[in-house]
């Protein structure tokens, strides 16, 4: 699943291409929006909210509208010149927005909804503070993360109602760089505030990169400390990295950790 930095880049790409332009065509290829049409509307902008994208329109008549999309596991937005060949199969396209200069195509999107802009809080209001948002609130994030001190840090980091923007990659990397096992209860994390600040720093440093890195190195196989390194040596100590599905029932995601750098105490193992 894309992380918050990936979604932030998608928002910026859409914003740069479409904002201020009038749509010369729109095509919603999902059943519930099959008859919807925002052709003629001015694009006011696109912003990210955690892993959600909000593209705002000003129709020539009627109320302002927002296109709410979510990439889920496989989704992506591509922007290219009208008439250019698409880089994904046509049958995967869910939304096509066309202006005189650009065409934006959303492929394999997990969520596609068109709502009045005034109703945006109904679709993203449940999210916690956005690590890359202008209204970032560290204290509120810590309050939400600590509201159930017995939950594991691995579960809380993926809970978008606590902290918006962290996915499986950053969960593994944050637990590693903080020296905590992903099954450690939140109450037992030595310095939760420092972990949260590191989360924001990681996403901020990577938001303009095509190749995500948390180690400070950009060479192949050296960019991430533990994520994707199951059964391979830890980059820090050489111990074999372990992996398992971790999370609440029905929402498990693979997690990686080093048994030496992130020893599990009795509470984490129970």
N, C-alpha and C positions, 0 to 999 in steps of 0.2 A: 504494500500500500504506500502511495506517495507520502512523503513527510511534508511538514509545514513549509520548508524552504522550497520544495518543488512546486507547491501550489502558489506560493508567493511569486515565483518566477513566471508561472503561467498567467497570473493576474497582471503582472507588469507587461508581459508580451501582448495580451489582449488589450490592455489599456493604451499602450503605445500605438497599436494598429488601428483601433476603432474609435477611441474617444474623440468627440467633436464631429464625427462623420455622420451622415445620414444613411441609413440602411437602404440599399437598392434591392435587397432580397433577403428573405428569411425562410428557413425550412426546418421545421421541428419534426424529427422522425421517431417520435414516440407516440403511442396511441392516444394518450390523454391530451396531447397538444397538436394532434394531426391537423386540426382546422385553424390553429392559431397563426397569426401573421403580424409581425411588427415592422413590415416594410414601410419606409417613410419616417420611422422614428429616429430621433437623434440619439446617439450613444453618449451617455453622460460619463461613463467610466466603469472600470472593473476593479474590485478590491477582493482581497482574500480575507477570510475569517477562519483561522485554524486551517482545516483542510477543505473548507467550502469556498466556492467562488460566487460572487455577486456581480452581475453585469446589469447596469441600470440604463433604462431607456426613457426618453421623453417623447411619447407619441404626439402626433399633430393634434389629436383630439383624445379626450379621456384622461385617466389618471396615470401618473408615472408607474412604470412596470420594472420589475427586477427578474432577471433570469438567474435562478439558483441552480448551480451544478456542483457535483461532487465527483471526483475522479475514481473513488473506491479503489479497487485493486489494479485495474487495467486501463483506466481512462487517461486521455491526453487531449490537449488542445493544440492544433497545428494552425499556423498563420502563414499564408502564402498569397501570391498574386492571383487574381481571378483568372481561371483558365489553366492554371498550373496543375500538373498531375498530383493527385493525393498520395501521401506516403503510407496510408493505411487502406485496407479494403473498403470499398464503398458501403458494403452492408453493415460495417461497424459505425458508420456516421450516425450520430443522434441529433446534432444541431449544426446548421450551416447559416452563418451570418455573413452577408456580402455587402461591401461598400464599393464605391467607385475604384478604390485603390487596393483593397485587401479583401481576402476571404478567410474567415475563421471557422474551422471545422472541429467540433468536439466528437471524438471517437470513444466508443465503449464507456460512456459516462454512466456512473452508477445512479445518479440522481439528476433529473431534468424537470424543473418546475418553473412556471411563470406566475409570479404573484405581484400584487400591488406593492410598490416600494414601501409603503407605510406598514406592511405586514412582515418586513424582514425580521423583526424580533421574534416572530412566531417560528421561523425556520433556523435561526442561529442564536437566539437569545439564551438557549440552554448552555451554550459553550462557556468554558472558563476563560480566564485571561489569555489573550493571544500572544505567544512569545515574540511574534514579529509585528504586532499591532501597535499603532501609535498610542493607543490607550492602555498599554501594558501596565498591570498592577501586580507587583511582586507580592505584596502583603495579602492580597485577595487570593492569589494562587496558593500561597502557603496555607492560608486558612482552609481553603477547600481540600487541599491535599491532606491536611491533618485532621479533617473532620471525623474520619474513622481510622484511628491510630493502629488498629489491628490489621488493616489491609496491607498487602505486600506492596513494596515500592514498585515492583514490576507491574502490578495491576494499576496502581494509581497513575503511573506515568503514561499509560495508554488511555486513561479515562479523560476524554476530551472535555468533560464538564468540570474537571479540575484544572487542566492545563491544556490549552489548544495548540496543537502543532507537532507533538512528539509521536512518532511511529515506532515500529519495531527496531529500526536501525539505531535511532537515537536512544531508545530505551536501553539496549545492550551497551552502547558506548558510554552512556551516562553512568550506569551502574558500575561499569569497569573503572572509569576515571575517578569515581567516588569511592572505590574499594569496597562496594557493598554487593552482596549476593542479591539477585532479583527477588528472592523470596523473603528478604528481610522486611519485617513489619515497619511501616512508616515511622512509628514511635522510636524505633531502634536505629534509624539512620543518623549517624553522628552529626552531620551538619546539613540539614535539608535546605536551608537558605542558600548555601554554597552550591549545592547540586542544581537548584533552580537557576541560579545565576549562570552556572556553566551551561545549562540547557539553552538559555537565551543566547549566550555567546557562541555556542556551536552553530545554531541555526543562522545567526547573523553573519558569521564568517563564511558560511556555505551558500547563502542565498544568491550570490552572484556567480557561483561556480557550476560548471557542468559536471565536474567530478567531485563528489562529496568526500571530504577528508576530515578526520578528527585527530589524527596523529601528528599533523604538521608536515607530513610527507605526501607527495602526489604521485609517487611511483606505483606501478601496478603491484597489487598484493600488499601494499604498505600503507594504504589510506585509512583503514579502519583497524581498531585495536582487536576486537573479537568478533564483530558481526560477520557472519558468513565463513568463519574459520573453524567450524565444527571439526573436531579430531585433528586439527592442525596445531602447530606450536603457538603459544601465546607470544606476541611480539615483544613483550616485556621480559618474561621469565622463562619461556620455552616449554612450560607445562601444556599438556594437550587441552585445548579448549573444548568445553562441553556445550551441548545444546539440548533443549527440550521445548515442548509446547507449554506455554505458560499464560495464564489469564483466567478470567471468569468463564464458567461453562458457556460454550457456544461462541466465545470470543477469544479463544486461545490463539496466540501467535508465537512463532518460534523465538526463543531467547538464547543468547550465547553468553557464557561467562568463563572465567579462568578460576579453577578450584584453588589455586595458590594465591592469586592476587585478590580474589573475592571469596574468602572462606565462609562457608555457611555455618552460623552458630546453631544452637539447639532450637531456637525459636523459628529459624528459617527452614529447618529440616522437618519440623513437625507438621 
